[in-house]
Amino acid sequence: MADPVLSARGRLAGLMSRPGATPAAILEAKRELNCANAERAIQKALDVAPPLTAEQRARLAVLIVGGGSK
């Protein structure tokens, strides 16, 4: 299985080096890379910690749904 972060990073690099790449495509590739990095960090944190409580999951969901804004 391909590493999602490496795949997203490669896609972005390819778009950045392509003269005809649209700003919208580059922005979407940046979003995908950010998402892959965030997903990896969250999974890593969850792998080493005890299970979260319902309240803790709800607090994290607010951050994700709100785009990181408080």
C-alpha positions as CSV (number, residue, x, y, z in Angstrom):
1,M,0.0,0.0,0.0
2,A,1.3,3.4,-0.9
3,D,2.1,5.9,1.8
4,P,-0.6,8.6,1.6
5,V,1.8,11.4,2.7
6,L,4.4,10.5,0.1
7,S,1.7,10.1,-2.6
8,A,0.2,13.5,-1.8
9,R,3.7,15.1,-1.6
10,G,4.6,13.7,-5.0
11,R,1.3,14.8,-6.6
12,L,1.9,18.4,-5.3
13,A,5.5,18.4,-6.5
14,G,4.4,17.2,-9.9
15,L,1.8,20.0,-10.1
16,M,4.3,22.6,-8.9
17,S,6.7,21.6,-11.7
18,R,4.1,21.6,-14.4
19,P,3.7,25.0,-16.2
20,G,0.0,24.4,-17.0
21,A,-1.1,23.4,-13.5
22,T,-4.0,25.5,-12.4
23,P,-4.0,27.4,-9.0
24,A,-7.1,25.4,-8.1
25,A,-5.3,22.1,-8.7
26,I,-2.3,23.2,-6.7
27,L,-4.5,24.3,-3.8
28,E,-6.4,21.0,-3.8
29,A,-3.1,19.1,-3.8
30,K,-1.9,21.2,-0.8
31,R,-5.1,20.4,1.0
32,E,-4.6,16.7,0.4
33,L,-1.1,16.8,1.7
34,N,-2.2,18.7,4.8
35,C,-5.0,16.2,5.4
36,A,-2.6,13.2,5.0
37,N,-0.1,14.8,7.4
38,A,-2.9,15.5,9.9
39,E,-4.3,12.0,9.6
40,R,-0.8,10.5,10.2
41,A,-0.3,12.7,13.3
42,I,-3.7,11.9,14.7
43,Q,-3.2,8.1,14.1
44,K,0.2,8.2,15.7
45,A,-1.1,10.0,18.8
46,L,-4.0,7.6,19.1
47,D,-1.8,4.5,18.7
48,V,0.2,5.3,21.8
49,A,-2.5,6.7,24.1
50,P,-5.3,5.1,26.0
51,P,-8.7,5.3,24.3
52,L,-10.3,8.8,24.4
53,T,-13.4,9.5,26.3
54,A,-16.6,10.7,24.5
55,E,-15.9,14.2,25.7
56,Q,-12.4,14.2,24.4
57,R,-13.5,12.9,21.0
58,A,-16.2,15.6,20.9
59,R,-13.6,18.3,21.6
60,L,-11.3,17.0,18.8
61,A,-14.3,16.8,16.4
62,V,-15.1,20.5,17.0
63,L,-11.5,21.3,15.9
64,I,-11.8,19.2,12.8
65,V,-15.3,20.3,11.8
66,G,-14.4,24.0,12.5
67,G,-11.2,23.8,10.4
68,G,-9.0,24.3,13.5
69,S,-10.8,27.5,14.6
70,K,-11.9,27.8,18.2
